[in-house]
Amino acid sequence: MAREGPVVVVVEVRMRGSTSWTTGFGSIDAKKRLRVRRAAERLWRERYRHDASVERLRIDAASVHFEGGATRIEYRKAAF
C-alpha cells in the first residue's frame, strides 16, 4: 500500500525470471485479480472509508523481470 496525495494505492507486484514462459502481468489471472480487488475493498472499508484525507483507492500492478543480470520493471496505474 502506498499514498499518492489523496489516493491510496494498492500495488500487486509480480516477479519472473529469464526462464519463465510468461510475464509478471501475464501471471495475474482473473482469480488473482478478484483476490486483490477483495483485499483492497476490505482495506477501504476497514481503514480508509472515513478518513477525510483519502478520496479514493486505486489498484496498480508492477511486473519485475530478471534476465542476464538486468532488471526490468514495468508499472501500470489502475491496472484492474
Contacts in CASP RR format, 6 or more apart in sequence:
PFRMAT RR
TARGET T0000
AUTHOR 0000-0000-0000
METHOD contacts of the structure
MODEL  1
MAREGPVVVVVEVRMRGSTSWTTGFGSIDAKKRLRVRRAAERLWRERYRH
DASVERLRIDAASVHFEGGATRIEYRKAAF
1 8 0 8 1.000
1 9 0 8 1.000
1 10 0 8 1.000
1 11 0 8 1.000
1 43 0 8 1.000
2 8 0 8 1.000
2 9 0 8 1.000
2 11 0 8 1.000
3 9 0 8 1.000
4 58 0 8 1.000
6 53 0 8 1.000
6 54 0 8 1.000
6 55 0 8 1.000
6 56 0 8 1.000
7 54 0 8 1.000
7 55 0 8 1.000
7 56 0 8 1.000
7 57 0 8 1.000
7 58 0 8 1.000
8 43 0 8 1.000
8 44 0 8 1.000
8 48 0 8 1.000
8 54 0 8 1.000
8 56 0 8 1.000
8 57 0 8 1.000
8 58 0 8 1.000
9 57 0 8 1.000
9 58 0 8 1.000
9 59 0 8 1.000
9 60 0 8 1.000
10 36 0 8 1.000
10 39 0 8 1.000
10 40 0 8 1.000
10 43 0 8 1.000
10 57 0 8 1.000
10 58 0 8 1.000
10 59 0 8 1.000
10 60 0 8 1.000
11 59 0 8 1.000
11 60 0 8 1.000
11 61 0 8 1.000
11 62 0 8 1.000
12 28 0 8 1.000
12 32 0 8 1.000
12 36 0 8 1.000
12 59 0 8 1.000
12 60 0 8 1.000
12 61 0 8 1.000
12 62 0 8 1.000
12 79 0 8 1.000
13 61 0 8 1.000
13 62 0 8 1.000
13 64 0 8 1.000
14 23 0 8 1.000
14 24 0 8 1.000
14 25 0 8 1.000
14 26 0 8 1.000
14 27 0 8 1.000
14 28 0 8 1.000
14 61 0 8 1.000
14 62 0 8 1.000
14 63 0 8 1.000
14 64 0 8 1.000
15 24 0 8 1.000
15 63 0 8 1.000
15 64 0 8 1.000
15 65 0 8 1.000
15 66 0 8 1.000
16 22 0 8 1.000
16 23 0 8 1.000
16 24 0 8 1.000
16 27 0 8 1.000
16 63 0 8 1.000
16 64 0 8 1.000
16 65 0 8 1.000
16 66 0 8 1.000
17 65 0 8 1.000
17 66 0 8 1.000
17 67 0 8 1.000
18 65 0 8 1.000
18 66 0 8 1.000
18 67 0 8 1.000
18 68 0 8 1.000
20 65 0 8 1.000
23 63 0 8 1.000
23 65 0 8 1.000
23 74 0 8 1.000
24 63 0 8 1.000
24 64 0 8 1.000
24 65 0 8 1.000
25 61 0 8 1.000
25 63 0 8 1.000
25 74 0 8 1.000
25 76 0 8 1.000
25 79 0 8 1.000
26 63 0 8 1.000
28 61 0 8 1.000
28 79 0 8 1.000
28 80 0 8 1.000
33 80 0 8 1.000
36 59 0 8 1.000
36 80 0 8 1.000
37 59 0 8 1.000
37 80 0 8 1.000
40 57 0 8 1.000
40 59 0 8 1.000
43 57 0 8 1.000
44 57 0 8 1.000
48 54 0 8 1.000
48 57 0 8 1.000
58 77 0 8 1.000
58 78 0 8 1.000
59 78 0 8 1.000
59 79 0 8 1.000
59 80 0 8 1.000
60 75 0 8 1.000
60 76 0 8 1.000
60 77 0 8 1.000
60 78 0 8 1.000
60 79 0 8 1.000
61 75 0 8 1.000
61 76 0 8 1.000
61 79 0 8 1.000
61 80 0 8 1.000
62 73 0 8 1.000
62 74 0 8 1.000
62 75 0 8 1.000
62 76 0 8 1.000
63 73 0 8 1.000
63 74 0 8 1.000
63 75 0 8 1.000
64 71 0 8 1.000
64 72 0 8 1.000
64 73 0 8 1.000
65 71 0 8 1.000
65 72 0 8 1.000
65 73 0 8 1.000
65 74 0 8 1.000
END
